[in-house]
Amino acid sequence: MSDKKFIRLFLSVFFSAMVFVALANYIIDPFGFHFHSRYTGFNRHKPGFIRHTRIVKLYNADAIRPDAIFLGNSRILYLAPEEAFGRYRDHRYYNFSLSSGTLDEMNDLLAYSIRNYDIEYVCYGIDFIAMLSWTARYGSTFDTLLVDGSKPKLAEFLKMHTSIQAVKESAWCVLSNIRDPEGKKVKYHYNEFGSRTNRWRELNYARLGEPWIDQQMESVLETYQTIYNDSAITIPDYKKTAYRSILRQCSENDITYTAFINPLYKDHFAMLMRSHAYPLYIEFVKFLAEESGVWYFGGINGITSDREYFWDSQHPRKAMSEIIGKAIFSPTPPPFTNALFGRYYDSRNVDTLLMELERLKTELESGN
């Protein structure tokens, strides 16, 4: 065989193999790039999806081409608010919230969304933990070059479907689905709107019952008790700068903006009020109210005391989004009697909120 024929044959085999690998990876879709061609016992569940959300969400959103987005962390992922909020605002929603999502990431994702879509509405479900210095910037998995437009999305898409990692993930995806066709062990199921479906938690709750919820509650409380009582935590200026940048982007692009503070289970809220971090929490609440105005869903009341609304002490269930959506948007919101839940605060009335928080803290300290 001549050298030219050998080279042609080699290139033909090589490119055929590359096309085959890319096609197989696209069909199996181990990273969860698309929501078609999903078959039970083959590739319906994506056990490795959570490791790639900070990249894959940029592609998932293209299928929606949203004009409204949610920003936040895992608490907003669990809320899955697109359906509840959609009853009051007619938008194509996409949930850009990320597990442990930081203010820097949300600022970058807002800029990305404005460049790529006609954004009219932004809702940020912001939590105290996101404002603390404890929360790192997830640079190792958050591809800033892809988000700021320096890296072509098509090039990254091809790379992620022809890489050795993709082949390994495809094999793991298929094997996992064969062993677990119902997805009982897959913790992170996402829908096409970028929110978690909570399937894994629902399956565990059905199988293990209240003791499982008890364990989830205690585990999260222990973790956050350590965080809140770390004497080194602060609210750094760069967090506030990132938040102000979000507000500036919305203002410059005529985007309607809503911020709300997500509910915490009563035990979590009480623990926070007794912790070293409580003065920082007051700073956080006052900052949001004065900078943008904020809907407040805190305190200890009938809703935050009801475990039916929580998966653990910090993650609400989807039912909570119905309450939040109705409080914010409905012309006849629920008649909440507690000043610490379901009310809007800004610079004009934030002192009322701070006094209510102080009153509750005094009650907790006195044992009432």
C-alpha positions as CSV (number, residue, x, y, z in Angstrom):
1,M,0.0,0.0,0.0
2,S,1.3,3.4,-0.9
3,D,1.9,6.1,1.7
4,K,-0.9,8.2,0.3
5,K,-3.4,5.4,0.4
6,F,-2.3,4.5,4.0
7,I,-2.7,8.1,5.1
8,R,-6.1,8.4,3.4
9,L,-7.2,5.1,5.1
10,F,-5.9,6.2,8.4
11,L,-7.6,9.5,8.3
12,S,-10.8,7.9,7.1
13,V,-10.8,5.4,10.0
14,F,-9.8,8.1,12.5
15,F,-12.6,10.5,11.5
16,S,-15.1,7.7,11.2
17,A,-14.2,6.7,14.8
18,M,-14.5,10.3,16.0
19,V,-17.9,10.7,14.4
20,F,-19.1,7.4,15.9
21,V,-17.9,8.4,19.4
22,A,-19.5,11.8,19.1
23,L,-22.8,10.3,17.9
24,A,-22.8,7.7,20.6
25,N,-22.0,10.3,23.3
26,Y,-24.7,12.6,21.9
27,I,-27.3,9.8,22.0
28,I,-26.3,8.6,25.5
29,D,-26.0,12.3,26.6
30,P,-24.0,11.5,29.8
31,F,-23.8,15.2,30.7
32,G,-27.5,16.0,30.3
33,F,-27.2,18.4,27.4
34,H,-30.6,17.7,26.0
35,F,-33.9,16.1,27.1
36,H,-34.8,13.8,24.2
37,S,-33.7,10.2,23.6
38,R,-34.0,9.2,27.2
39,Y,-34.8,5.5,27.7
40,T,-35.4,3.7,31.0
41,G,-32.7,1.2,31.8
42,F,-30.3,2.9,29.3
43,N,-29.7,6.6,29.7
44,R,-32.8,8.3,31.3
45,H,-30.9,9.2,34.6
46,K,-27.7,11.2,34.5
47,P,-25.7,10.4,37.7
48,G,-22.8,12.6,36.7
49,F,-24.9,15.6,35.8
50,I,-24.2,17.5,39.0
51,R,-20.5,17.7,38.2
52,H,-21.2,19.6,34.9
53,T,-24.1,21.9,35.7
54,R,-22.0,25.0,35.5
55,I,-21.3,24.2,31.9
56,V,-24.3,22.2,30.7
57,K,-26.8,24.8,31.9
58,L,-25.4,27.3,29.4
59,Y,-26.6,24.8,26.6
60,N,-29.8,23.7,28.3
61,A,-31.0,27.3,28.4
62,D,-30.7,27.6,24.6
63,A,-33.6,25.2,24.2
64,I,-35.8,27.6,26.3
65,R,-34.3,30.9,25.2
66,P,-35.7,32.5,28.4
67,D,-36.9,36.0,28.8
68,A,-36.9,35.5,32.6
69,I,-34.3,33.9,34.8
70,F,-33.9,32.8,38.4
71,L,-30.6,33.3,40.2
72,G,-29.6,31.7,43.5
73,N,-28.2,28.5,45.0
74,S,-29.5,25.0,45.7
75,R,-32.4,26.3,47.7
76,I,-33.8,27.9,44.6
77,L,-33.1,24.7,42.6
78,Y,-35.3,22.8,45.1
79,L,-38.0,25.4,45.0
80,A,-38.4,24.9,41.2
81,P,-40.4,28.2,41.1
82,E,-40.9,28.4,37.3
83,E,-44.4,26.9,37.5
84,A,-45.7,28.8,40.5
85,F,-44.3,32.1,39.3
86,G,-45.5,31.5,35.8
87,R,-49.1,31.7,37.0
88,Y,-48.5,35.4,37.7
89,R,-45.9,36.5,35.1
90,D,-46.1,35.2,31.5
91,H,-42.5,34.4,30.8
92,R,-40.2,31.6,29.5
93,Y,-38.3,30.9,32.7
94,Y,-34.9,29.3,33.1
95,N,-33.4,28.5,36.5
96,F,-29.7,29.5,36.4
97,S,-29.3,28.8,40.1
98,L,-26.3,26.6,41.0
99,S,-25.5,24.3,43.9
100,S,-23.5,26.6,46.3
101,G,-24.0,29.3,43.7
102,T,-22.0,32.5,44.5
103,L,-22.8,36.1,43.9
104,D,-19.9,36.3,41.4
105,E,-21.3,33.4,39.4
106,M,-24.8,34.9,39.4
107,N,-23.4,38.3,38.3
108,D,-21.6,36.5,35.4
109,L,-24.6,34.4,34.5
110,L,-26.8,37.5,34.4
111,A,-24.3,39.1,31.9
112,Y,-24.3,35.9,29.9
113,S,-28.1,35.9,29.8
114,I,-28.4,39.5,28.7
115,R,-25.9,38.9,25.9
116,N,-27.7,35.8,24.6
117,Y,-31.4,36.3,25.3
118,D,-34.0,39.1,25.6
119,I,-34.2,39.1,29.3
120,E,-37.1,41.1,30.8
121,Y,-37.3,39.7,34.4
122,V,-34.8,38.5,37.0
123,C,-35.6,36.9,40.3
124,Y,-32.9,36.3,42.8
125,G,-33.6,34.0,45.7
126,I,-30.7,35.2,47.8
127,D,-29.5,33.5,51.0
128,F,-27.3,34.6,53.9
129,I,-24.8,31.9,53.2
130,A,-24.1,33.3,49.7
131,M,-23.0,36.6,51.2
132,L,-20.5,35.1,53.6
133,S,-16.7,34.8,53.0
134,W,-17.1,31.1,53.7
135,T,-18.6,30.6,50.3
136,A,-15.9,30.1,47.7
137,R,-15.9,31.0,44.0
138,Y,-16.2,27.8,42.1
139,G,-13.5,28.6,39.5
140,S,-12.6,25.0,39.0
141,T,-15.9,24.1,37.5
142,F,-17.3,27.4,36.4
143,D,-15.9,28.1,33.0
144,T,-15.6,31.9,32.9
145,L,-14.2,31.9,29.4
146,L,-17.4,30.2,28.2
147,V,-19.6,32.5,30.1
148,D,-18.0,35.7,29.0
149,G,-18.0,34.7,25.3
150,S,-14.3,34.2,24.9
151,K,-14.7,30.5,24.2
152,P,-17.1,29.4,21.4
153,K,-20.0,27.3,22.7
154,L,-19.9,25.0,19.7
155,A,-16.2,24.2,20.2
156,E,-16.8,23.3,23.8
157,F,-19.9,21.2,22.9
158,L,-17.8,19.2,20.4
159,K,-15.0,18.8,22.9
160,M,-17.3,17.5,25.6
161,H,-18.8,14.9,23.2
162,T,-15.5,13.6,21.8
163,S,-13.3,13.6,24.9
164,I,-12.1,10.5,26.8
165,Q,-14.0,11.9,29.7
166,A,-17.2,11.8,27.7
167,V,-16.6,8.2,26.7
168,K,-16.1,7.3,30.4
169,E,-19.2,9.2,31.5
170,S,-21.3,7.5,28.8
171,A,-20.2,4.1,29.9
172,W,-20.9,5.0,33.6
173,C,-24.3,6.5,32.6
174,V,-25.4,3.3,30.8
175,L,-24.1,1.0,33.5
176,S,-25.8,3.0,36.2
177,N,-29.1,3.0,34.4
178,I,-28.9,-0.8,33.9
179,R,-28.3,-1.3,37.6
180,D,-30.7,1.4,38.7
181,P,-33.4,1.9,36.0
182,E,-35.7,3.8,38.4
183,G,-32.9,6.3,39.3
184,K,-33.2,5.6,43.0
185,K,-29.6,6.4,43.7
186,V,-29.3,9.4,41.4
187,K,-29.3,12.5,43.7
188,Y,-29.5,15.2,41.2
189,H,-32.4,15.0,38.7
190,Y,-33.0,18.2,36.7
191,N,-35.9,19.3,34.5
192,E,-35.6,21.2,31.3
193,F,-36.1,24.5,33.1
194,G,-32.9,24.0,35.2
195,S,-34.7,23.1,38.4
196,R,-34.3,20.0,40.5
197,T,-37.1,17.5,40.4
198,N,-36.3,16.1,43.8
199,R,-37.0,12.6,42.6
200,W,-34.2,11.0,44.7
201,R,-35.5,12.7,47.9
202,E,-39.0,11.7,47.2
203,L,-38.0,8.1,46.6
204,N,-35.9,8.1,49.8
205,Y,-38.7,9.6,51.8
206,A,-41.2,7.1,50.5
207,R,-38.8,4.2,51.4
208,L,-37.4,5.5,54.7
209,G,-40.0,7.8,56.1
210,E,-39.7,10.4,58.8
211,P,-36.5,9.0,60.3
212,W,-34.8,9.9,57.0
213,I,-36.0,13.5,57.2
214,D,-34.9,13.6,60.8
215,Q,-31.4,12.6,59.7
216,Q,-31.4,15.2,57.0
217,M,-32.4,17.9,59.4
218,E,-29.8,17.0,62.0
219,S,-27.0,16.7,59.4
220,V,-27.6,20.1,57.9
221,L,-28.0,21.8,61.3
222,E,-24.7,20.4,62.5
223,T,-22.9,21.7,59.4
224,Y,-24.3,25.2,59.6
225,Q,-23.8,25.5,63.3
226,T,-20.1,25.1,62.6
227,I,-20.2,27.7,59.8
228,Y,-22.3,30.2,61.7
229,N,-20.0,30.0,64.8
230,D,-16.7,30.4,62.9
231,S,-15.3,33.6,64.3
232,A,-13.4,34.3,61.0
233,I,-16.5,34.6,58.7
234,T,-17.3,38.1,57.4
235,I,-19.4,39.7,54.7
236,P,-16.6,40.8,52.3
237,D,-16.9,43.9,50.2
238,Y,-16.6,42.0,46.9
239,K,-19.8,40.2,47.7
240,K,-21.6,43.5,48.0
241,T,-19.9,44.8,44.8
242,A,-21.2,41.7,42.9
243,Y,-24.7,42.3,44.1
244,R,-24.6,46.0,43.1
245,S,-23.4,44.9,39.7
246,I,-26.4,42.7,39.3
247,L,-28.7,45.6,40.1
248,R,-26.8,47.9,37.7
249,Q,-27.1,45.4,34.9
250,C,-30.8,45.1,35.4
251,S,-31.2,48.9,35.6
252,E,-29.1,49.5,32.4
253,N,-31.1,47.0,30.5
254,D,-34.6,47.9,31.7
255,I,-35.0,44.5,33.5
256,T,-37.6,44.1,36.2
257,Y,-35.8,42.7,39.3
258,T,-37.2,40.9,42.4
259,A,-35.2,39.7,45.4
260,F,-36.4,37.4,48.1
261,I,-34.8,35.8,51.1
262,N,-35.6,32.1,51.2
263,P,-37.3,30.5,54.2
264,L,-35.4,28.4,56.7
265,Y,-36.8,25.7,58.9
266,K,-37.6,27.1,62.4
267,D,-34.7,25.2,64.1
268,H,-32.2,26.5,61.6
269,F,-33.5,30.0,62.0
270,A,-33.3,29.9,65.8
271,M,-29.8,28.4,65.7
272,L,-28.7,31.3,63.3
273,M,-30.2,33.9,65.7
274,R,-28.2,32.4,68.6
275,S,-25.0,32.1,66.7
276,H,-21.8,34.3,66.3
277,A,-23.0,35.1,62.7
278,Y,-26.3,36.8,63.8
279,P,-24.9,40.4,63.6
280,L,-23.7,39.6,60.1
281,Y,-27.2,38.4,59.3
282,I,-28.6,41.7,60.3
283,E,-26.1,43.5,58.1
284,F,-27.1,41.2,55.2
285,V,-30.8,41.9,55.6
286,K,-30.3,45.7,56.0
287,F,-28.0,45.7,52.9
288,L,-30.6,44.0,50.7
289,A,-33.5,46.1,51.9
290,E,-31.6,49.4,51.3
291,E,-29.9,48.4,48.0
292,S,-32.8,46.8,46.1
293,G,-35.7,46.1,48.4
294,V,-36.4,42.4,49.4
295,W,-39.2,40.1,50.1
296,Y,-38.6,38.5,53.5
297,F,-39.7,34.9,54.3
298,G,-38.0,34.3,57.6
299,G,-38.9,34.0,61.3
300,I,-40.6,31.3,63.2
301,N,-44.3,30.8,62.3
302,G,-46.7,28.1,61.1
303,I,-45.1,27.7,57.7
304,T,-41.4,27.6,58.8
305,S,-42.4,25.2,61.6
306,D,-44.1,22.8,59.2
307,R,-41.7,20.1,58.0
308,E,-44.0,19.3,55.0
309,Y,-42.4,22.4,53.4
310,F,-38.8,21.3,53.9
311,W,-36.5,18.5,52.8
312,D,-34.0,19.6,55.5
313,S,-33.4,22.7,57.6
314,Q,-32.3,24.8,54.6
315,H,-33.8,23.3,51.5
316,P,-37.5,24.0,50.9
317,R,-39.8,21.7,49.0
318,K,-41.6,22.7,45.8
319,A,-44.8,23.5,47.7
320,M,-43.0,26.5,49.3
321,S,-42.7,28.2,45.8
322,E,-46.5,28.4,45.7
323,I,-46.6,30.4,48.9
324,I,-43.7,32.6,47.9
325,G,-45.2,33.3,44.4
326,K,-48.6,34.1,45.8
327,A,-47.1,36.4,48.4
328,I,-45.1,38.4,45.8
329,F,-47.4,38.5,42.8
330,S,-51.0,37.8,43.7
331,P,-53.3,40.8,43.9
332,T,-54.8,39.1,47.0
333,P,-51.7,37.7,48.8
334,P,-52.2,35.4,51.8
335,P,-53.0,37.3,55.0
336,F,-49.8,36.5,56.8
337,T,-50.0,37.9,60.4
338,N,-46.3,37.5,61.1
339,A,-44.2,40.5,60.2
340,L,-41.2,38.2,59.5
341,F,-42.9,36.3,56.7
342,G,-44.2,37.2,53.3
343,R,-43.6,41.0,53.5
344,Y,-41.6,43.5,51.4
345,Y,-39.0,45.7,53.0
346,D,-36.9,48.5,51.6
347,S,-35.1,51.5,53.1
348,R,-38.4,53.1,54.2
349,N,-39.5,50.2,56.5
350,V,-36.4,48.0,57.1
351,D,-36.2,49.3,60.7
352,T,-39.5,47.6,61.4
353,L,-38.1,44.3,60.2
354,L,-35.0,44.7,62.3
355,M,-37.1,45.5,65.4
356,E,-39.2,42.3,64.8
357,L,-36.0,40.3,64.5
358,E,-34.7,41.7,67.8
359,R,-37.9,41.0,69.5
360,L,-37.8,37.3,68.4
361,K,-34.2,37.0,69.5
362,T,-35.1,38.3,72.9
363,E,-37.9,35.7,73.1
364,L,-35.6,32.9,72.1
365,E,-33.0,33.9,74.7
366,S,-35.6,34.1,77.4
367,G,-36.9,30.6,76.5
368,N,-40.3,31.6,75.3
